[in-house]
């Protein structure tokens, strides 16, 4: 039986049924994701309106995003994006780098987003470098 199988649920939405989860290393979100990349790199990881990404593509996208900030060893990464494939890739990049991510909607007032990001950075480092 494959480790992941799409199935239509009662409300007509697609649900993904996971098999053999007990055999996976579940220590971190990224470890689970990387195991799916290794097991089924060409399987669909995300499907959204008119677009999709395989596990391999999502992993490559996360690696590309992480390469932009990893060398700086940020303890917290702000993810201010609309919902979509890129947002998931950005969250995976932060997790893979060992940073905490702080999601924020781009439609929120800039002042509120700035406050949230400052508070998150201060809570992880004890100080905020741009206060």
Phi, psi and omega in degrees: 000136181292153182292337179219133183222126176284144181211138179284128178269181186298333181272004178088004177268155177277132176241151179251125182262123182261135177246154174061029178296330181294341180270357183267151171286114183252030184288328178218161176300317182293326179295322176295313180300314182295330175291323176293323177299316181291322183283317185220068185299330184261007176281154179290125177264320182221135174231123176229181185308104175073004181222157176207165177214137175279170176300320179298314180295318180295320177295317179296320178296316179297319178296319179296318179294315181298327181297340180283337184229350188299319184296340180274351177054047177293134177280340181223137179235126176277133177242098182249092186209159171287157180295138179162186183301316182296324179294317178298318178298320179295319178295318177297322178299315179298313181298316181298325181284347182094003180272160169274147175247147180240106180281143176212140179284134178291346180275349178289156177302140182303323181299317179293317179298316179299316179301313181298316181294318178298315179298320180293316179296317180296322181289335180266337183242345183087354178208162177240115187295340182246022178285000000 
